[in-house]
Amino acid sequence: MDAVSFPFSYGHVDYKIHEVTDWFTSNLTPGTSDCPVAFSISAYESLPDQYKALLEDVKDQVVEVQIQAYIEMDEQNLPMLRQELQEIRYSDAALAEFQAAAGRPVIDAWIEENQDRFDARGVIEAIFNAVGQSY
């Protein structure tokens, strides 16, 4: 294995990646990642309306709790990773080069591939806007 990429430290620690490497990057994120809550659409559709409403009502709370759990695991794991491994941080200039060479072309190709099926550019712009950036 040459490389592993997870959006938060818990993935590296849970899969014990830190036991088989001697370095990690702390500011090279894989892009968008999520840990969706998924369930059967047929089971959902068979629920009484009160339970559908309940699921809708707790959706934002579930996301907040999930994000807080990631933060807490990073607070626990990052000191250990920094103590045991070499931390590699890329400069803003290097990150911009990565984005120009690999990120932007992949995103542009995805937009082109999907633009006839749905508003692919709109999806990308919404994702970037959600994190305070523009595309």
Number of C-alpha atoms within 10 A of each C-alpha: 4 4 7 10 14 13 16 18 20 19 15 18 16 9 9 11 14 17 11 8 13 12 14 20 13 16 13 16 13 12 10 8 10 7 8 8 8 6 8 8 9 8 8 13 10 11 12 9 11 9 12 13 12 10 13 11 11 11 12 11 11 13 14 11 11 14 13 12 13 16 15 12 16 16 12 13 16 17 11 13 20 14 9 14 16 13 15 13 13 12 11 10 9 11 16 13 12 13 14 12 11 11 15 13 12 13 16 13 11 14 19 13 11 12 13 9 9 10 12 18 17 13 12 17 14 15 15 14 12 10 8 8 10 11 12
